[in-house]
Amino acid sequence: MRRFIIFSMLLLAGVQESNAWVIFSATFKSLDAVRDGYASTSKTSARMRLAYTSAEVEVVIITCSGVGREKCPTVVGPADYSNHTDAAHVNSLSRYAMEQTQLGKASGTHSVVYHDEATGKSYRYMISWETEGEQVRTKIDKEELI
């Protein structure tokens, strides 16, 4: 819980400086452990109202650590986000980052732009990933383009 509160405060602080917000964060030990299993896994979904705005942000945080039998929940489902497009982009970008790390690219960023025909708004989804030792961290930001 403490980690979630600290993450939430960092999220809100980062939002004040840009119009992008974090919608996904994942930490796991290695790509092999995704297949082999973990001792501890958690998948937390949260909805938070942004300070000074009426916007609500939905965040999914996945953390998997230790060697064990539990499978890491590396994908999100439609129930994790009220906007099913967010779930589709999160899964697609997560797969992209995993493929890049398997190819030996230890860190990087990648973005896609999505135009929502229903609302007429455009959004940029950007994933950043980094490998530190056996630890892999990914983060996905969503930004409304004006």
C-alpha positions as CSV (number, residue, x, y, z in Angstrom):
1,M,0.0,0.0,0.0
2,R,2.8,2.4,0.8
3,R,4.4,1.8,-2.6
4,F,1.0,2.6,-4.2
5,I,0.6,5.9,-2.2
6,I,4.1,7.0,-3.2
7,F,3.5,6.1,-6.8
8,S,0.2,8.1,-6.7
9,M,1.9,11.2,-5.4
10,L,4.6,10.9,-8.1
11,L,2.0,10.5,-10.7
12,L,0.1,13.6,-9.6
13,A,3.3,15.6,-9.4
14,G,4.3,14.6,-12.9
15,V,0.9,15.5,-14.3
16,Q,1.2,19.0,-13.1
17,E,4.2,19.6,-15.4
18,S,2.8,18.0,-18.6
19,N,-0.5,16.9,-20.1
20,A,0.6,13.3,-20.1
21,W,-0.4,10.8,-17.4
22,V,0.8,7.4,-16.5
23,I,-1.8,4.7,-17.2
24,F,0.4,1.6,-16.8
25,S,3.4,0.5,-14.8
26,A,5.0,-2.9,-14.6
27,T,8.0,-4.3,-12.8
28,F,9.2,-7.9,-13.1
29,K,12.5,-9.7,-12.6
30,S,13.2,-11.1,-16.1
31,L,11.6,-12.3,-19.3
32,D,12.4,-15.9,-18.3
33,A,10.6,-15.5,-15.0
34,V,7.4,-14.4,-16.8
35,R,7.3,-18.0,-18.2
36,D,8.7,-19.7,-15.1
37,G,6.8,-18.0,-12.4
38,Y,7.1,-15.7,-9.3
39,A,6.9,-16.0,-5.6
40,S,4.9,-12.7,-5.3
41,T,2.6,-11.1,-7.9
42,S,0.2,-8.2,-7.8
43,K,-2.0,-6.4,-10.2
44,T,-3.6,-3.2,-8.9
45,S,-6.1,-1.1,-10.8
46,A,-6.9,2.4,-9.5
47,R,-8.9,5.4,-10.6
48,M,-7.8,8.8,-9.4
49,R,-9.1,12.2,-9.9
50,L,-6.4,14.7,-11.0
51,A,-5.8,17.7,-8.9
52,Y,-7.1,21.0,-10.2
53,T,-9.1,19.3,-13.0
54,S,-12.2,17.2,-13.5
55,A,-10.2,14.5,-15.3
56,E,-10.0,11.0,-13.9
57,V,-7.0,8.7,-14.5
58,E,-7.1,4.9,-14.5
59,V,-3.8,3.3,-13.7
60,V,-2.8,-0.4,-13.7
61,I,0.3,-1.3,-11.6
62,I,1.8,-4.8,-12.0
63,T,4.6,-6.0,-9.8
64,C,6.2,-9.5,-9.9
65,S,9.2,-10.7,-7.9
66,G,11.0,-13.7,-6.5
67,V,11.2,-17.2,-8.0
68,G,8.1,-19.3,-7.6
69,R,5.1,-20.8,-9.3
70,E,2.7,-17.8,-9.7
71,K,2.3,-16.4,-13.2
72,C,2.9,-12.7,-13.7
73,P,-0.3,-10.9,-15.0
74,T,1.6,-9.2,-17.9
75,V,-1.6,-8.3,-19.8
76,V,-4.5,-6.1,-18.9
77,G,-8.1,-6.9,-19.6
78,P,-11.1,-4.8,-20.7
79,A,-12.3,-4.7,-17.0
80,D,-9.0,-2.9,-16.0
81,Y,-9.9,0.3,-18.0
82,S,-13.3,1.9,-18.7
83,N,-11.9,2.8,-22.1
84,H,-11.2,-0.5,-23.9
85,T,-8.9,1.3,-26.4
86,D,-6.5,2.0,-23.4
87,A,-6.3,-1.8,-22.7
88,A,-5.6,-2.6,-26.3
89,H,-2.8,-0.1,-26.6
90,V,-1.3,-1.1,-23.2
91,N,-1.1,-4.8,-24.3
92,S,0.2,-3.9,-27.8
93,L,2.9,-1.6,-26.4
94,S,3.9,-4.1,-23.7
95,R,4.4,-6.8,-26.2
96,Y,6.5,-4.5,-28.3
97,A,8.8,-3.7,-25.3
98,M,9.1,-7.4,-24.5
99,E,10.1,-8.2,-28.0
100,Q,12.7,-5.4,-28.0
101,T,14.2,-6.6,-24.7
102,Q,14.4,-10.2,-26.1
103,L,16.2,-8.8,-29.1
104,G,18.8,-7.3,-26.7
105,K,17.6,-3.7,-26.6
106,A,17.9,-3.0,-22.8
107,S,16.0,0.3,-22.8
108,G,14.0,2.5,-25.1
109,T,10.8,4.3,-25.9
110,H,8.1,3.8,-28.5
111,S,4.9,5.7,-29.2
112,V,1.7,5.4,-31.2
113,V,-0.9,8.0,-32.0
114,Y,-4.6,7.1,-31.9
115,H,-7.4,9.3,-33.2
116,D,-10.8,8.6,-31.6
117,E,-13.4,9.0,-34.2
118,A,-16.2,9.2,-31.7
119,T,-14.8,12.2,-29.8
120,G,-12.6,13.7,-32.5
121,K,-9.6,13.7,-30.0
122,S,-6.2,12.3,-30.7
123,Y,-4.0,10.6,-28.1
124,R,-0.3,9.6,-27.9
125,Y,0.5,6.4,-26.0
126,M,4.2,6.1,-25.2
127,I,6.0,3.2,-23.6
128,S,9.4,3.5,-22.0
129,W,11.3,0.4,-20.7
130,E,14.6,-0.2,-19.0
131,T,16.5,-3.2,-17.8
132,E,18.6,-2.9,-14.7
133,G,20.3,-6.3,-14.1
134,E,17.5,-8.8,-14.3
135,Q,14.9,-6.2,-13.4
136,V,12.6,-5.0,-16.2
137,R,10.5,-1.8,-15.7
138,T,7.9,-0.5,-18.1
139,K,5.7,2.6,-18.0
140,I,3.1,3.8,-20.4
141,D,1.9,7.4,-20.6
142,K,-1.2,8.7,-22.4
143,E,-1.3,12.2,-23.6
144,E,-4.1,14.1,-25.3
145,L,-2.8,15.9,-28.4
146,I,-4.1,19.4,-29.0
